[in-house]
Amino acid sequence: MEKATQESEQQAWQGAVEALLPSTPAAAAWPHLASFCALHRYLSGVDVCERVAGEDGHPGCVRYVASRAAPAPGEEDQDQHEAAPAAIATWAREQLLELDDAARRLSYAVVGSNMGFGRYVATMMVVEEETEAAGCKLVWEFECEPVQGWSRDGLVGYLETTVKGMAARIVEAAAD
């Protein structure tokens, strides 16, 4: 590996992804994102999201998020009462650093995981759209050390897909 490539791999990664919620006002979308310990409702693939320390919605709160392994071939058709619960495949503990209702912004840090994260800090915001429409956008900014087993582009691609899925679920929930 060339020296310049090695150095760029060691530098912090940062970036942002966003998704439009074209007909959902920011005031209607924010309470869903602000529910720090309800991530499993809005993030596809997260099966568990539990508060493990602190008070939900207050800096210092820690949530445990986990995804279960996909069933082995042939297991998905078994009676649910006979099948053993799927094992946890990936997990993280995330600490709320800031929750600002007025700015519709929260920041959190990964404080432990089995997904290759070292230092990882994210800020998520609900931003009013600057158009005549009543919509908003969901913005997910991140800064982290390079993640083991990922490229920066791979992480950005994953976050882009994830934020769009979250936006769709928030639109549904806000409409109820």
C-alpha positions as CSV (number, residue, x, y, z in Angstrom):
1,M,0.0,0.0,0.0
2,E,1.3,3.4,-0.9
3,K,2.2,5.8,2.0
4,A,-0.5,8.4,0.9
5,T,-3.2,5.7,0.8
6,Q,-2.1,4.4,4.3
7,E,-2.3,8.0,5.7
8,S,-5.8,8.6,4.2
9,E,-7.0,5.3,5.8
10,Q,-5.9,6.5,9.2
11,Q,-7.5,10.0,9.0
12,A,-10.9,10.5,10.5
13,W,-13.9,9.9,8.3
14,Q,-16.6,12.5,8.2
15,G,-19.6,13.1,6.1
16,A,-23.4,13.6,6.0
17,V,-26.4,11.9,4.4
18,E,-29.9,13.2,4.2
19,A,-33.4,12.2,3.2
20,L,-36.4,14.3,2.3
21,L,-39.8,14.0,4.0
22,P,-41.6,16.2,1.4
23,S,-45.0,16.4,3.1
24,T,-44.0,16.0,6.8
25,P,-43.4,19.2,8.7
26,A,-40.3,19.3,10.9
27,A,-42.4,19.7,14.0
28,A,-44.2,16.5,13.2
29,A,-41.0,14.5,12.4
30,W,-38.9,15.7,15.3
31,P,-40.6,13.8,18.2
32,H,-40.0,10.5,16.4
33,L,-36.2,11.1,16.0
34,A,-36.0,12.7,19.5
35,S,-37.2,9.4,21.0
36,F,-33.6,8.2,21.6
37,C,-34.6,4.8,23.0
38,A,-37.2,4.1,20.2
39,L,-34.7,3.6,17.4
40,H,-36.1,0.1,16.6
41,R,-39.3,1.8,15.5
42,Y,-37.6,3.8,12.7
43,L,-34.4,1.9,11.8
44,S,-35.0,-1.2,9.8
45,G,-33.0,-4.2,11.0
46,V,-32.7,-3.0,14.6
47,D,-34.6,-5.5,16.7
48,V,-33.7,-4.3,20.1
49,C,-33.3,-0.7,21.5
50,E,-33.3,-0.5,25.3
51,R,-32.2,2.2,27.7
52,V,-29.4,0.7,29.9
53,A,-28.3,3.9,31.7
54,G,-29.5,7.4,32.4
55,E,-32.9,8.9,31.6
56,D,-34.2,8.7,28.0
57,G,-33.9,12.1,26.3
58,H,-31.2,13.4,28.6
59,P,-27.5,13.7,27.9
60,G,-25.7,10.7,29.4
61,C,-28.5,8.3,28.5
62,V,-27.1,5.0,27.0
63,R,-29.1,2.8,24.7
64,Y,-28.3,-0.7,23.7
65,V,-29.2,-1.5,20.1
66,A,-29.0,-4.9,18.5
67,S,-29.9,-6.8,15.4
68,R,-30.7,-10.5,15.3
69,A,-29.0,-12.9,12.9
70,A,-31.0,-13.9,9.9
71,P,-32.6,-17.3,10.2
72,A,-30.6,-20.2,8.7
73,P,-32.1,-21.6,5.4
74,G,-35.1,-23.7,6.2
75,E,-35.6,-22.2,9.7
76,E,-37.8,-19.3,8.5
77,D,-40.7,-21.7,7.9
78,Q,-40.7,-23.3,11.3
79,D,-43.5,-22.7,13.8
80,Q,-42.4,-19.6,15.8
81,H,-43.1,-21.6,19.1
82,E,-40.6,-24.3,18.0
83,A,-37.9,-22.2,16.7
84,A,-35.2,-20.9,19.1
85,P,-34.9,-17.1,19.2
86,A,-32.4,-15.8,16.7
87,A,-29.0,-14.9,18.2
88,I,-27.8,-11.3,18.3
89,A,-25.6,-10.7,15.3
90,T,-24.6,-7.1,15.9
91,W,-24.9,-4.7,18.8
92,A,-23.8,-1.3,20.0
93,R,-24.1,0.9,23.1
94,E,-24.7,4.5,22.2
95,Q,-24.6,7.5,24.6
96,L,-26.7,10.6,24.0
97,L,-24.4,13.6,24.1
98,E,-26.9,16.3,23.3
99,L,-30.7,16.6,22.6
100,D,-31.8,20.1,21.6
101,D,-35.5,20.4,20.9
102,A,-35.3,24.0,19.7
103,A,-32.7,23.1,17.1
104,R,-34.3,19.7,16.4
105,R,-30.9,18.1,16.8
106,L,-29.4,15.2,18.8
107,S,-25.8,13.9,19.0
108,Y,-24.6,10.5,20.2
109,A,-21.4,8.5,20.4
110,V,-20.9,4.8,20.0
111,V,-19.3,3.7,23.4
112,G,-19.0,0.0,22.6
113,S,-19.9,-2.4,19.8
114,N,-19.0,-5.6,18.0
115,M,-19.2,-3.8,14.6
116,G,-15.7,-2.5,14.3
117,F,-16.3,1.0,15.5
118,G,-13.7,2.9,17.4
119,R,-14.6,6.5,18.0
120,Y,-17.9,7.4,16.3
121,V,-20.0,10.5,16.9
122,A,-23.1,11.3,15.0
123,T,-25.5,14.3,14.9
124,M,-29.0,13.8,13.5
125,M,-31.2,16.8,12.7
126,V,-34.7,17.5,11.3
127,V,-34.4,20.6,9.1
128,E,-37.2,22.7,7.6
129,E,-37.1,22.6,3.9
130,E,-36.5,26.0,2.3
131,T,-39.3,25.6,-0.3
132,E,-43.0,26.4,-0.3
133,A,-43.7,22.8,0.6
134,A,-44.4,21.9,4.2
135,G,-41.8,19.2,4.3
136,C,-38.5,18.7,6.0
137,K,-35.3,16.7,5.7
138,L,-33.5,14.3,8.0
139,V,-29.8,14.9,8.1
140,W,-27.3,12.4,9.6
141,E,-23.7,13.8,10.1
142,F,-20.9,11.6,11.3
143,E,-17.3,11.7,12.3
144,C,-15.4,8.6,13.2
145,E,-12.1,6.7,13.0
146,P,-11.9,4.3,10.1
147,V,-14.3,1.4,10.8
148,Q,-12.8,-2.1,10.7
149,G,-14.0,-4.1,7.7
150,W,-15.6,-1.0,6.0
151,S,-14.5,1.6,3.5
152,R,-15.6,5.2,4.0
153,D,-17.7,4.9,0.8
154,G,-19.3,1.7,2.1
155,L,-20.2,3.4,5.4
156,V,-21.7,6.4,3.6
157,G,-23.7,4.1,1.3
158,Y,-25.0,2.2,4.3
159,L,-26.0,5.4,6.1
160,E,-27.7,6.8,2.9
161,T,-29.9,3.7,2.7
162,T,-30.5,3.8,6.4
163,V,-31.5,7.4,6.6
164,K,-33.9,7.0,3.7
165,G,-35.5,4.0,5.4
166,M,-35.8,6.0,8.7
167,A,-37.4,8.9,6.8
168,A,-40.0,6.6,5.3
169,R,-40.9,5.2,8.7
170,I,-41.1,8.6,10.3
171,V,-43.4,9.8,7.5
172,E,-45.7,6.9,8.2
173,A,-45.6,7.4,12.0
174,A,-46.2,11.2,11.7
175,A,-49.2,10.6,9.5
176,D,-50.9,8.4,12.2
